[in-house]
Amino acid sequence: MPCFIHRNLLRPASLLLASALLITACGGNSSPTSTTDTSTTDTSTTDTSTTDTSTTDTSTTDTSTTDTSTTDTSTTDTSTTDTSTTDTSTTDTSTTDTSTTDTSTTDTSTTDTSTTDSLPPIPVRITNARGALLDGQLVKTNTVQESTAALSDPAAKAPAVIPVYDVKQYRVTYQTLDGDGNLSTASGIIAVPQKPAGAKSPLLSFQHGTVFHNIEAPSNDTVATSPVNIIASLGFVVIAADYIGYGTSQGKDHPYLQKIPSAAVVTDFIVAAKQWLAEQRQPLNDQLFLTGYSEGGYVTLAAQQALEAAGTPITASVAGAGPYDLQYTLDELLNPKALLAAAGGALGLSRPAIAAKYPGKVDEATVDLLMYILIPKESDIKFSKTFLMDWMANDYDTMKNNSLYDWQAKTPTRLTHGRDDVTVPFGNSTRALDGMRAKGTADIELDECFAIPADHTGCIKPYAQVMTQYFSTFAKDL
């Protein structure tokens, strides 16, 4: 599937209804080691008797053989104690066995010995708590050539970039909160650019837009065209949470546009991902970037707000076309006139009165009907209807609490949006810009999309371009 394309636009026939839900969107030692081992074994048959007392070797016999003194000076056999094991145990390791065994051994110990001493100790895993790492496994490797070919697709929504690294993608499971506040197992993807051993990378958390099929969740969508892969090929370690309701947690309600679980699934994944990377001895620098489009833009600001409140430094954030003001968004998209027009007047859907069936809210039947109309029948994701219930019950306090347009951000933040967006109204971004500035946000700008048309889909590629260019002004160790 083309990179950065929203595979979640609803059917044009019910555009206003589709818009309504917003459920669119969205080391130098390794080569000497292998040669030394061969030369050591070949240099002598006697060598076996002095098995790898590389020190003794050096001081005694090795004047006669320049080769051995060279090999022994590299002290690979001394530092790699495995050689002594292989040589001693098999006196006739003078065959190919030694070079084979040692090469594989030296690979690990050379990479690690040169770097692990400088890395911090691996933290002890937390268990049965938010952010607890459960498991991780390699699911896909994409080469530079594959990523480059993906970008050559005319339909690709990726920015104009040049992939630099092969990328390995790992599916990781961890614990976070579900929509009911219960500890739940969730999944996500970690994409690691294949740099030289010990090379650091910045960490970037990518928040995906709304999708209707589990196969499109980040840990399942590992093709070369995926945004996660393309960004990682530039040198970022990229993580992307699947969200509750996707991946491992498929079958649970997806807490759509609910701020606390939306933020938790990201912030907890950052904790788990750092643990997994530390265990893999994959060093990070001190930078953290956040980005996402549509629902991903909303989740980006939710995670940013939570991380800032916890005192976690964020280098920069880019949020595209998100529904930051829930009441404004739903008022714009779900007013009775729009509903009647989209439904041909047959449904007669207007805001019902508060019903006792759902204390403090409304009768769920109308909401169920809306969900039935708005979500594709073939969708295998269950969406929580809480956000619709809140709106229809005029629960302004809850909608305000779940909104993200009216707070002080400490992180340099860029918003992107297009005026022709009928899926997520453009006013979300102007309201967020004004509201956050009014609260004292010092570094926030709105980068308006001028694509033709400047609608939700048309502005995906401009968002991606803004994101990569803006982050490049901060990023180190790419």
C-alpha positions as CSV (number, residue, x, y, z in Angstrom):
1,M,0.0,0.0,0.0
2,P,1.4,3.4,-0.9
3,C,3.3,5.2,1.9
4,F,1.5,7.8,3.9
5,I,-1.9,7.1,2.2
6,H,-4.9,7.2,4.4
7,R,-6.5,3.9,3.8
8,N,-9.5,4.9,5.9
9,L,-11.6,7.3,3.9
10,L,-15.3,6.4,4.0
11,R,-17.6,6.1,1.1
12,P,-18.2,9.3,-0.8
13,A,-22.0,8.7,-0.7
14,S,-22.1,9.4,2.9
15,L,-19.3,12.0,3.0
16,L,-20.9,14.1,5.7
17,L,-21.6,11.1,7.8
18,A,-18.2,9.8,7.1
19,S,-16.7,13.1,8.2
20,A,-18.9,12.9,11.2
21,L,-17.0,10.1,12.8
22,L,-13.7,11.4,11.7
23,I,-13.0,7.8,11.3
24,T,-11.0,8.5,8.3
25,A,-7.6,9.5,8.1
26,C,-5.6,8.2,9.0
27,G,34.1,-1.4,14.5
28,G,37.2,-2.2,13.4
29,N,38.0,-5.3,15.5
30,S,35.9,-7.8,13.6
31,S,37.9,-8.4,10.4
32,P,41.3,-8.8,12.2
33,T,39.7,-11.4,14.4
34,S,38.6,-13.7,11.7
35,T,41.9,-13.5,9.9
36,T,43.9,-13.9,13.1
37,D,42.1,-17.1,14.0
38,T,42.9,-18.7,10.7
39,S,46.5,-17.6,10.8
40,T,46.9,-18.7,14.4
41,T,45.6,-22.1,13.7
42,D,47.6,-22.4,10.5
43,T,50.8,-21.0,11.9
44,S,51.3,-24.1,14.1
45,T,50.4,-27.5,14.9
46,T,52.3,-26.9,18.0
47,D,50.0,-24.0,18.7
48,T,47.5,-26.4,19.9
49,S,49.7,-27.4,22.7
50,T,50.1,-23.8,23.7
51,T,46.5,-23.3,23.1
52,D,45.8,-19.7,22.8
53,T,48.0,-18.6,25.6
54,S,48.3,-15.8,23.2
55,T,50.5,-14.1,25.6
56,T,52.9,-16.9,25.9
57,D,52.8,-17.3,22.1
58,T,53.8,-13.8,21.6
59,S,56.7,-13.7,23.9
60,T,58.2,-17.0,22.7
61,T,57.8,-18.4,19.3
62,D,56.4,-15.7,17.4
63,T,59.6,-13.9,16.5
64,S,59.9,-16.5,13.8
65,T,56.5,-15.7,12.3
66,T,55.5,-12.1,11.5
67,D,52.1,-13.4,11.0
68,T,51.6,-14.6,14.5
69,S,53.0,-11.5,16.1
70,T,50.6,-9.5,14.1
71,T,47.7,-11.7,15.0
72,D,48.7,-11.9,18.6
73,T,49.1,-8.1,18.9
74,S,45.5,-7.8,18.0
75,T,44.8,-9.8,21.1
76,T,41.7,-11.0,19.6
77,D,42.2,-14.5,21.0
78,T,42.9,-13.1,24.4
79,S,39.9,-10.8,24.5
80,T,37.7,-13.4,22.9
81,T,38.0,-16.2,25.4
82,D,36.0,-18.4,23.1
83,T,39.0,-19.1,20.9
84,S,40.8,-20.7,23.8
85,T,37.8,-22.9,24.3
86,T,37.6,-23.9,20.7
87,D,41.3,-24.5,20.3
88,T,41.7,-26.5,23.5
89,S,38.8,-28.7,23.1
90,T,39.7,-29.8,19.6
91,T,43.4,-30.2,19.1
92,D,42.9,-30.5,15.5
93,T,41.0,-27.3,15.1
94,S,43.7,-26.4,12.7
95,T,41.0,-27.3,10.2
96,T,38.2,-25.0,9.1
97,D,36.3,-25.4,12.4
98,T,38.3,-22.8,14.2
99,S,37.8,-20.1,11.7
100,T,34.1,-20.9,11.5
101,T,33.5,-21.1,15.2
102,D,35.6,-18.1,16.0
103,T,34.2,-15.9,13.3
104,S,30.7,-16.3,14.6
105,T,31.9,-15.9,18.2
106,T,34.0,-12.9,17.5
107,D,31.2,-11.2,15.7
108,T,29.2,-11.0,18.8
109,S,31.9,-10.3,21.2
110,T,33.7,-7.8,19.0
111,T,30.5,-5.7,18.4
112,D,29.7,-5.8,22.0
113,T,33.1,-5.4,23.5
114,S,33.7,-2.3,21.6
115,T,30.4,-0.7,22.6
116,T,28.8,-2.3,25.6
117,D,31.3,-0.9,28.1
118,S,30.1,2.6,27.1
119,L,26.4,1.7,27.2
120,P,24.5,2.1,30.4
121,P,23.5,-1.1,32.2
122,I,20.3,-2.8,31.1
123,P,17.4,-1.7,33.3
124,V,15.5,-4.4,35.3
125,R,12.2,-5.1,33.6
126,I,9.1,-3.8,35.2
127,T,6.3,-6.4,35.4
128,N,2.5,-6.2,35.7
129,A,2.4,-2.5,35.2
130,R,2.0,0.2,32.6
131,G,4.9,0.1,30.2
132,A,6.0,-3.5,31.0
133,L,7.7,-5.1,28.1
134,L,6.4,-8.6,27.3
135,D,8.0,-9.8,24.1
136,G,9.6,-8.8,20.8
137,Q,10.3,-10.6,17.5
138,L,11.7,-9.7,14.1
139,V,8.9,-9.6,11.5
140,K,10.4,-7.9,8.5
141,T,13.6,-6.5,6.9
142,N,13.3,-3.8,4.2
143,T,16.4,-2.9,2.2
144,V,17.4,0.5,1.0
145,Q,16.6,-0.6,-2.5
146,E,13.1,-1.7,-1.5
147,S,12.5,1.6,0.3
148,T,13.8,3.6,-2.7
149,A,11.5,1.7,-5.0
150,A,8.5,2.3,-2.8
151,L,9.1,6.0,-3.0
152,S,9.2,5.9,-6.8
153,D,5.5,5.1,-6.9
154,P,3.7,8.1,-8.3
155,A,0.8,7.5,-5.9
156,A,3.1,7.5,-2.8
157,K,2.2,10.1,-0.2
158,A,5.8,10.0,1.3
159,P,7.9,13.2,1.3
160,A,10.8,13.6,-1.1
161,V,13.5,11.8,0.8
162,I,16.4,9.5,0.1
163,P,16.5,6.2,2.1
164,V,19.9,5.6,3.7
165,Y,19.6,2.5,5.8
166,D,18.1,-1.0,5.6
167,V,15.4,-1.3,8.3
168,K,14.5,-4.2,10.6
169,Q,11.1,-4.2,12.0
170,Y,10.1,-5.9,15.3
171,R,6.7,-6.6,16.7
172,V,6.7,-5.9,20.4
173,T,4.0,-6.5,23.1
174,Y,3.7,-4.6,26.3
175,Q,1.1,-3.5,28.9
176,T,-1.0,-0.4,28.9
177,L,-4.5,0.9,29.8
178,D,-7.6,0.0,27.8
179,G,-10.6,2.3,27.4
180,D,-12.0,1.2,30.8
181,G,-8.7,1.9,32.6
182,N,-7.7,-1.8,33.0
183,L,-4.2,-3.1,32.4
184,S,-4.2,-4.7,29.0
185,T,-1.7,-6.3,26.6
186,A,-1.1,-4.2,23.5
187,S,1.3,-4.3,20.6
188,G,3.4,-2.0,18.3
189,I,6.2,-2.0,15.9
190,I,9.9,-0.9,16.4
191,A,11.8,-0.1,13.2
192,V,15.5,0.0,13.6
193,P,17.8,1.5,10.9
194,Q,20.8,-0.8,10.4
195,K,23.7,1.4,11.3
196,P,27.2,0.4,12.4
197,A,27.4,-1.3,15.8
198,G,27.2,1.3,18.6
199,A,25.8,4.1,16.5
200,K,23.1,6.1,18.2
201,S,19.8,7.2,16.8
202,P,17.0,9.6,17.8
203,L,13.7,8.0,18.8
204,L,10.5,9.0,16.9
205,S,7.0,7.9,17.8
206,F,4.6,7.8,14.9
207,Q,0.8,7.8,15.6
208,H,-1.2,6.3,12.9
209,G,-4.5,7.5,11.5
210,T,-7.8,5.6,11.8
211,V,-8.0,2.3,9.9
212,F,-10.8,-0.2,9.7
213,H,-8.9,-3.4,9.3
214,N,-6.4,-4.9,11.7
215,I,-4.1,-5.8,8.8
216,E,-3.4,-2.1,8.5
217,A,-2.2,-1.6,12.1
218,P,1.5,-0.7,12.3
219,S,2.8,-4.0,13.6
220,N,1.0,-5.8,10.6
221,D,1.7,-3.1,8.0
222,T,5.5,-3.6,7.7
223,V,5.8,-3.2,3.9
224,A,8.5,-0.9,2.4
225,T,5.9,1.8,1.6
226,S,4.8,2.2,5.2
227,P,5.5,5.5,6.9
228,V,7.3,3.7,9.8
229,N,9.7,2.1,7.3
230,I,10.4,5.2,5.3
231,I,11.1,7.4,8.3
232,A,13.4,4.7,9.9
233,S,15.3,4.4,6.6
234,L,16.4,8.0,7.2
235,G,18.1,7.1,10.5
236,F,15.4,7.4,13.2
237,V,14.5,4.5,15.4
238,V,10.7,4.6,14.8
239,I,8.1,3.2,17.1
240,A,4.3,3.0,16.4
241,A,1.7,1.7,18.8
242,D,-1.2,-0.2,17.3
243,Y,-3.7,1.4,19.7
244,I,-6.1,-0.6,21.8
245,G,-8.5,-2.5,19.6
246,Y,-5.8,-3.3,17.0
247,G,-2.9,-5.8,16.9
248,T,-2.7,-8.0,20.0
249,S,-5.7,-6.2,21.5
250,Q,-8.0,-6.7,18.6
251,G,-11.5,-7.4,19.8
252,K,-11.4,-4.8,22.5
253,D,-13.2,-1.5,21.9
254,H,-10.9,1.1,20.3
255,P,-11.2,4.2,22.6
256,Y,-11.6,6.6,19.7
257,L,-10.9,10.2,20.7
258,Q,-10.6,9.5,24.4
259,K,-7.5,11.4,25.6
260,I,-6.3,9.3,28.5
261,P,-6.2,5.8,26.8
262,S,-5.0,7.5,23.6
263,A,-2.0,9.0,25.4
264,A,-1.3,6.0,27.5
265,V,-0.9,3.6,24.6
266,V,1.9,5.8,23.3
267,T,3.6,6.8,26.5
268,D,3.6,3.2,27.8
269,F,5.0,2.0,24.4
270,I,7.8,4.5,24.7
271,V,8.8,3.0,28.1
272,A,8.6,-0.6,26.8
273,A,10.4,0.2,23.5
274,K,13.3,1.8,25.4
275,Q,13.6,-1.3,27.6
276,W,13.6,-3.5,24.5
277,L,16.2,-1.4,22.7
278,A,18.4,-1.4,25.9
279,E,18.2,-5.2,26.0
280,Q,19.2,-5.3,22.3
281,R,22.1,-3.0,23.1
282,Q,20.7,-0.5,20.5
283,P,21.8,2.9,21.8
284,L,19.5,6.0,21.5
285,N,20.6,9.6,21.9
286,D,18.6,11.9,24.1
287,Q,16.1,13.0,21.4
288,L,12.4,12.2,21.2
289,F,10.1,13.2,18.3
290,L,6.3,12.8,18.1
291,T,4.2,12.9,14.9
292,G,0.9,11.8,13.4
293,Y,-1.9,12.7,11.0
294,S,-5.7,12.9,11.5
295,E,-6.5,10.6,14.5
296,G,-2.8,10.3,14.7
297,G,-2.5,14.1,15.1
298,Y,-5.0,14.0,18.0
299,V,-3.1,11.1,19.6
300,T,0.2,13.0,19.1
301,L,-1.0,16.0,21.1
302,A,-2.6,13.7,23.7
303,A,0.8,11.9,24.2
304,Q,2.7,15.2,24.1
305,Q,0.5,16.7,26.9
306,A,0.9,13.6,29.1
307,L,4.7,13.3,28.5
308,E,5.2,17.0,29.3
309,A,3.1,16.7,32.5
310,A,5.4,13.8,33.5
311,G,8.5,15.9,32.9
312,T,9.7,13.9,29.8
313,P,11.6,16.1,27.4
314,I,10.4,16.1,23.8
315,T,12.6,17.5,21.0
316,A,9.8,18.5,18.6
317,S,6.2,17.5,17.6
318,V,4.3,17.7,14.3
319,A,0.5,17.1,14.3
320,G,-1.5,17.0,11.1
321,A,-5.2,17.6,10.7
322,G,-6.4,16.3,14.0
323,P,-9.8,16.8,15.7
324,Y,-8.4,18.7,18.7
325,D,-11.7,20.3,19.7
326,L,-14.3,17.6,20.0
327,Q,-17.4,19.6,20.5
328,Y,-16.6,22.0,17.7
329,T,-15.8,19.1,15.4
330,L,-18.9,17.2,16.1
331,D,-21.1,20.3,16.0
332,E,-19.7,21.1,12.5
333,L,-20.1,17.6,11.2
334,L,-23.1,16.1,13.0
335,N,-25.6,18.8,13.0
336,P,-29.2,17.7,12.2
337,K,-29.2,19.4,8.8
338,A,-26.0,17.6,7.7
339,L,-27.3,14.3,9.0
340,L,-30.7,14.7,7.2
341,A,-29.0,15.7,4.0
342,A,-26.6,12.8,4.1
343,A,-29.3,10.3,5.0
344,G,-31.9,11.6,2.5
345,G,-34.2,12.7,5.3
346,A,-35.2,9.1,6.0
347,L,-33.7,8.8,9.4
348,G,-34.8,12.0,10.9
349,L,-31.8,12.0,13.2
350,S,-31.6,15.0,15.5
351,R,-30.2,15.2,19.0
352,P,-32.5,13.2,21.3
353,A,-33.3,14.0,24.9
354,I,-31.3,12.6,27.7
355,A,-32.5,9.0,28.4
356,A,-32.4,7.1,31.6
357,K,-31.2,4.0,29.8
358,Y,-27.6,5.4,29.8
359,P,-27.4,7.5,33.0
360,G,-26.5,11.1,32.2
361,K,-26.3,10.3,28.6
362,V,-28.7,9.4,25.8
363,D,-30.5,6.4,24.5
364,E,-27.9,4.3,22.8
365,A,-30.2,3.1,20.0
366,T,-29.6,6.3,18.0
367,V,-25.9,6.1,18.5
368,D,-25.9,2.4,17.5
369,L,-27.7,3.4,14.3
370,L,-25.1,6.1,13.6
371,M,-22.2,3.7,14.1
372,Y,-23.9,1.1,11.9
373,I,-24.2,3.7,9.1
374,L,-20.8,5.2,9.5
375,I,-18.5,2.2,9.9
376,P,-17.9,-0.1,6.9
377,K,-19.6,-3.4,7.3
378,E,-16.4,-5.3,6.5
379,S,-14.5,-3.5,9.3
380,D,-12.9,-6.0,11.8
381,I,-12.3,-3.2,14.4
382,K,-14.7,-2.4,17.2
383,F,-15.0,1.4,17.9
384,S,-16.1,2.7,21.2
385,K,-19.1,4.9,20.8
386,T,-18.4,7.0,24.0
387,F,-17.4,10.1,22.1
388,L,-20.7,10.1,20.2
389,M,-22.7,9.5,23.4
390,D,-21.0,12.4,25.1
391,W,-21.8,14.8,22.2
392,M,-25.4,13.7,21.9
393,A,-25.9,14.1,25.6
394,N,-24.5,17.6,25.6
395,D,-21.8,16.4,28.0
396,Y,-19.6,19.5,27.4
397,D,-17.3,18.9,30.3
398,T,-16.3,15.4,29.1
399,M,-15.8,16.7,25.6
400,K,-13.7,19.5,26.9
401,N,-11.6,17.1,29.0
402,N,-11.0,15.0,25.9
403,S,-10.0,18.0,23.8
404,L,-6.5,19.2,23.1
405,Y,-6.8,22.8,21.8
406,D,-6.5,24.7,25.0
407,W,-3.3,24.0,26.9
408,Q,0.3,25.2,27.3
409,A,2.8,23.1,25.4
410,K,6.5,23.3,26.2
411,T,7.7,21.5,23.1
412,P,8.3,23.2,19.8
413,T,5.1,22.2,17.9
414,R,4.0,22.5,14.3
415,L,0.4,21.9,13.1
416,T,-0.5,21.3,9.5
417,H,-4.0,21.4,7.9
418,G,-5.8,22.3,4.7
419,R,-8.8,24.6,4.4
420,D,-10.7,22.2,2.1
421,D,-10.8,19.4,4.7
422,V,-14.4,18.2,5.2
423,T,-13.3,15.2,7.2
424,V,-11.6,17.1,10.1
425,P,-12.6,20.8,9.9
426,F,-9.7,23.2,9.4
427,G,-11.0,25.2,12.3
428,N,-9.5,22.5,14.6
429,S,-6.0,23.7,13.9
430,T,-6.8,27.5,14.1
431,R,-8.5,26.9,17.4
432,A,-5.6,24.9,18.7
433,L,-3.1,27.5,17.5
434,D,-5.0,30.4,19.2
435,G,-6.0,28.4,22.3
436,M,-2.5,27.1,22.9
437,R,-0.9,30.5,22.4
438,A,-3.4,32.1,24.7
439,K,-2.3,29.5,27.4
440,G,1.4,30.6,26.9
441,T,2.7,28.2,24.4
442,A,5.9,29.9,23.1
443,D,6.8,27.9,20.0
444,I,3.8,26.8,17.9
445,E,3.0,27.5,14.3
446,L,0.3,26.4,11.8
447,D,1.8,25.4,8.4
448,E,-1.2,25.6,6.1
449,C,-1.5,23.1,3.3
450,F,-2.0,24.6,-0.1
451,A,-2.3,21.4,-2.1
452,I,-5.0,21.2,-4.8
453,P,-7.4,20.2,-3.4
454,A,-6.3,21.0,0.2
455,D,-8.5,18.3,1.6
456,H,-7.8,15.5,4.1
457,T,-6.2,13.1,1.6
458,G,-4.5,15.8,-0.5
459,C,-2.7,17.3,2.5
460,I,-1.1,14.0,3.7
461,K,2.0,14.4,1.5
462,P,2.5,18.1,2.4
463,Y,2.2,17.1,6.1
464,A,4.9,14.4,5.6
465,Q,7.1,17.0,4.0
466,V,6.7,19.5,6.8
467,M,7.4,16.8,9.3
468,T,10.6,15.5,7.8
469,Q,11.9,19.0,7.1
470,Y,11.1,20.4,10.5
471,F,12.6,17.4,12.4
472,S,15.7,17.6,10.3
473,T,16.5,21.0,11.9
474,F,16.7,19.2,15.3
475,A,17.8,15.7,14.6
476,K,21.3,14.4,15.5
477,D,22.9,11.1,14.8
478,L,21.0,10.3,11.6
